[in-house]
């Protein structure tokens, strides 16, 4: 039986307006739905320390009503058509998104444009959401497997905006005023910071016409050009820190890592393969060595998150406290082995196949397609087709993988642990790099180089 022929790549079109607003769409004619996202180039790193958490606060408040529509009115409109409406906040952007039947896209554009531009941020709603967010922080703090990642970023990039938690802190959420958040909203929620992304059974021209009817656009100034992206700020210095947070937990929660590659660095494809081989799936080294062979942990993985000028790489494991040092030793050894040339040809191909398959499977619906083009437009210096991403992954060689592994794994590393430990319990596991060369001088040298 001959292999199936891949269908033609869905049509991707981009338009930019004089106001700075951008629209990017991907047409999927075989679908009966459409996904719409309004991506705002504003996240937690854009906040002053005194208003840390303002972006996430706004994410809550924009569902609470506009000058002409109540929160209930908005909810009922999407429920009446069986649509989904939600949002999330990250360190460098915020996304408000929905999925509806293709025929209901005009309603979605109308309501979401109204939310983004005309929310009233009423005092009563502000105070109610303040309490909701405090509870959200409490929930995060009660989950060590969630809290550990915020603690790790803070330890790695101490004092830098990228190290601050997206939720803010109890202190900032308790003290911030409605007027401060309103000024943040008025200043930054403007067309130059908006990207409208849509995917599904739609026509680009019709989406543009809908947006033009509800948002300040001005005339079209270009189509099909490379996307504008956030300019990189100061590169955060990497701290060789060890942070132990005492908790009477049944498990030790461990995160070990360092800086990675930025979202514009071409080496990100090679390091994606390394990360997949190390801790990206059930056949990865960490899963096999830590869980399958030794039974030391139920959850163990690695991840790589990219930002405008740097990235974050980390290994996470949750294990019995008595086995924490053993798990750390295995993680370091596997990183040393990969950087030293131990990655086999079979591992390389399996890691590439894992990445390619995961990408393709994530794009089988309109929401996945919308997220890909929206995130690419607002975050990257290019919008690659799926075939281009697959080709760049395929092109990674063993030498490429070993080179980026040596680079990243020789950087100074931070270690964070939550569990029944006293301060100094991990002094033997000092947060140095797993390879020689992780010195204070190395911080600056590697500084160029997290859904």
N, C-alpha and C positions, 0 to 999 in steps of 0.2 A: 504493500500500500504506500503510495507516495505521500510525503509529508504535506501538511496543510500549508497552503500559500498564505502568507500574512496579508491581512487587509491593508488597504492604502492608509497611510498616516492621516489621522483627522486633521482638518484644516485649522491652522493656528494663525490668527490675525491680531495685529496690535495697532492701536490708535492713540496718539497723544494730542492733548489740547493746549491752547495758549495759557489756560489757568494752571497747567501743570498736572492736571488729572490724566490718568492713563486707563485705557480699557484694553484688555486682552481676552480673547475668546478662543475656544476650541470646539469646533462643530463635530457632533457625533450623531449623524443622521438616523442611525438605527435605534436610538433611544426615544423614550416617551417622556423623559424628565429633563430638568435643567437645574444645575447647581450654580448659585450666585454667591460670590464673596466680595466684601468690601474690606480690603487690606489697608491698614493705616500704618504708615512708616514711623510709628511711635511705640516705644516699649519701656520697660522698667529702667533701662540704662539712660533714658532721656530725662529722668526725674532728678530734681535736686534732693539731697538727703532728707531735707525737712518734709518733703511730700512723697517719700518712697512708698510705692504702692498705688500712686494716683492713676496709672494706666489701667491697672486691674480694677480699681474702684470705678472708673468710667465704664469699663466693660459691663459691670453690674447695672449702673445707673441708666445706660442708654436703652434698656428694656423697660424702663419705668414710666415712659410717656413723653409725648411731644406737645407742642402748643395746640395741636388739634386732635390728638389721639391719646387715650389713656393706655396704661399697661394692659388692661383687660382687653381693650379694643384690638391692640396689636396681637395678643395671644389668640384671640378668637378668630382673627382674620386668617392666620396660618393654620389653626386647627380646622377651620371650615373647609380647607382644601387638602387636608391631610399632609401639610408640609412640615418640615423640620426647620427650626430657627434656633441658632446658638451662637457662641462666640468663645474665643480664647485669647489670652494675653501671653506674650513671650518677652524676652529681653529686648528685642529689637523691632517688634511689630505687634499689632493687635489685629485680629481677624473676626469680622462679623459675617456669618454665612447662613445660607438656607438651601434647602432642596425642595423643589415643587414640580408639579406637572408642567410640561412645556407651555401649555396654554395659560398658566398662572404666573408666568415670569413678569408680565407688566405689573401685577399687584406686588410682587416681591420687590421689584426695583423701586416702586412708589414708597412702600412702607420702610424699606431699609434706608433709602435716601433721606427720608424724613427723620428717622432715628439718628442717623449720623450727623445731621445738620441742625436739627431743631429740638433736641431733647431739652427739657426744662430744668432737670436736676433739682427737683423740688426739695425743700428743706426736710420735710417729713420722710421722703424717700431716702434722702441722704443719710439720715440718722438710722433708719431701719437697716439700710445696707451696710452701714458701719458695723452694726452688731452681727450681721450675717458674715461679713469678712473676718471679724474676730473669731467667729466659730469655725470658719474655714482654716484659719491659722491654727486654732486648737486641734482641729482634725489632722492637719499636716503634722503637728508636733506629736500627736498620739500614734503616728505611724512611722516608726524608725526607718523603714524601707523607703519612705518618701523624704523624710527630714534629712537623711544622710547626704542626699545629693545637693541640697541647699547649703549644708554645712561645708561640703567639699568645695563648692565654688567659692564660698566666702574665704575658706582657708587658702585656696590656691591663688586667688586674686584679691587679697585683703586690701580694703580701701578703694578698690576700683568699682565703678558702677556695674560692670559685668558680674561682680561677685555678690551683688545684693539680691535677695529673693524677690521674685516677681510679686508676691503677695504683699510685700512691705513687712513691717514689724508691728507688734502690738502698740508700741510707743507711737509710731508715725500714724497708724490708722486711728488711734485714739485721739491724737492731737490735731490732725489735719482738719481744716475747716472746709465748709461747702464752697466758700468764695475762692479758696486756693485751688480746689479741683476745678471749679468753673473757669478760672483764668487759664488753667492748663488746657482745658477743653477748647476754649475760645481761641487760644493762641495756636494750637497744633492741629486741631481737627479741621483742616482746611484742604481745598483741592490739591495743592502741590504734594500733599502727603497721602493722597488716596490712589489706590489701584483697584479698579473694578475688574474682577475675573469671573468668567462664566464659561460653563461647559455643558454640552448636551445638545438636544434637538433645537437649534437656534440659528439665527443668521446674525453675523457681526453687525451689519448695518442696522438691523432692528434693535439690537442691544444699545448701540450708540444713540439711536434716536430716543429710546426710552430714557437713558441717562441724561441726555441733553435736555429733556423735558423736566427733569427734577433736580439737576445739579448745575452749579456754576462751572461751565466748561470753556466758553469762548470758542473761537474757530479751531478746527483741526490744524495742527502744525506739522505732523509727520505720521507716517505709518510704517510699520515693519522695521523700525530702527532698534538698535541695541538698547536695552532698558537702562534707565538711570538707577543707580543704587546708592545706598547710604555710604557717605564717605567714611573711611576708617578714621577713628579717633586715635588717642594715645594708646599704645600697645601696653597692656597690663603686664607688669613684672610678675614672674612666677615665684611664689614663696615655697621653699623647702620646709613646709610646716607639718607638724603632727598634732592633730586635735583629737583628744579622747573625751567623750561626753558620757559621764557615768549614768547609767540607767539600769534598774534591776530587771532586765529583759532576759528571756530564755535563749535568745540568739545574740550573737555579735554581728553587727552590721558594719561592713568594711568597704571603704572606697579608696582606691589608690590610683593616682594618675597625674597628668601634667597638661601642658598646653598642646594643642594640635594644629591643624591647618585651617586657614580662613576659607570662607565659602567661594573665594575667587582664585585660590591657589590651585594650579593644575595638578599638584601632587595629591590633591584630595581623593582622586580616583584610586591611586595606588594605596593610599592609607586606608581607604574603605575596604579594599581587599584584605589588607593586613588585619584590620579590626574584625572582619568577618571570620577569618581563619582563627583568630585568637579567641573570640568570645561571642560570635554572632549567631550561633545556632546549636542544635543538638550534637552535631559532629565536630564542633569547634574544640580546640585544645582545652580550654578551661572547663567546658561542660564534661568532656570525656575524662580528663585527669582529676578534676575536683569532685565531680558528682558520680560519674559512672564507675570509675575504677576504685575510688577510695570512699565514696559515700560521705564526703565531708560537708556537703551543702545541698540544699534543695534548689536554691536559686543562685546562679553564678553567670555573669555575662560581662561584656565590655561594650562601650559606646563611644561615639565620636560626634560632638556637636559643633557646628561651625558658626562663626560670627563674622562681622565685617573685616576685622583685621587679625583675628586669631581663631583658635578653636579650643575645645576641651575634650581630652581623652581620659577615660577612667575605666577601671575594673571594679565591679561590685560583687560582693558575696555576702550571703547570710548564713552563718554557721554556728555550731556549738561553741561557746566562748573558749573552751579548752583547745579547740582546733584552729583558732584564729591565726596563730603564728604559722601553722603548717600551710594554711590556705595562702597566706601572703608569700611564703617561700615558693610555693608552686607557681603562683602568678608571676613572680619575678623571674623564675627559671624559664618559664615558657616564653616570656618576652625576650630574655637573653638568647634563647635558642633560635627564635625567629630572626632576630637581628643578626645573629651570627651565621646565618646561612642554612638553618635547619628546616626551612619551609620546603616541603616536597612539591614536586610538580603536580601530584594528585591533589594535595591540599590547595594549591594555588587555583587549579581549575574548579575544584568544588566550591571554594570561596567566591570565585567569580560567578559561577552558576547560581549560587545562593543569592547574591546581590541582584543579578539579572532577573531571576524568577520572582523575587520579592517585589521588584519594581513593577514588572508587568502585571502581576496579580493585584497590586495596589491601584492599578489604573483601569480596572474593569467596570467602574461605575463613574457617573458624572461627578460625584464629590471628589473622588481621587484625582480626576483630571483637572478640576477647578483648582484644587489645592496645589497641584504641581505647577501649573502655569502662574498662579497668583504668587506663590512663594518664589518662583524663579524671577518673576518680574520685579518684585520688591526687594529681593535679597542678592541676586547674582548679576554678574556682568554679561550674561547671555541667557537666552531661552533655548535650550537644546531640545531637539526632538527626542522621542524615546529611542529611536534607532541610533542617534548620535551618542546618547548616554550608554547604551549597550556596547557600542563600538569602542568608546573610551575605556570602558571596563574591560572589554576583551583585550585591549592593547596593552594592559599592564603585564610586565614581564617579571620573572623571578628577581632580576636585578633591581627593578623599580621598587618592588615590595620590600626587599631587604634594605635598600637605601633609605626609604622613608621610615622603616622600623628602627634602623640605627639612629636616625635623626631624632625621632620622638622619644624613644626609650632611653636616650642618653641625657634628656633634659632633667632638671631638678623636679622632684616629685613631691606631691602633698599626699598625706595619709589622714583620713578621718575614720573614727571608730565610735560606734554607739554600743554600749553594753555594760555588763557588771565589772568594769575595770577601774582601777585607780590611775591617777595621773602618773605618767612614767612607765606604764605597763608595756608600752610599745617603743621604749627607747632603743631596744635591740633592733627594731625594724625602722631605724631612722629613715626619714623620707628622702633619701638620696635617689638619684637615678639608678635604674637597674643596670646601666652600662657605665664604664668609666667616662669621666668628662663632665659630670653634672656638678659644676662648681658655680659659685656666685657669678663668675665671669660668663658662664654659659647662659645665664638668664638673658643677658642682652644679645648674645650671639644667636639664640634661638627664638628671640621675640618676633622676628620677621615672619618666621614661618607661622554646643549643644546648640510629645510632640507631640 
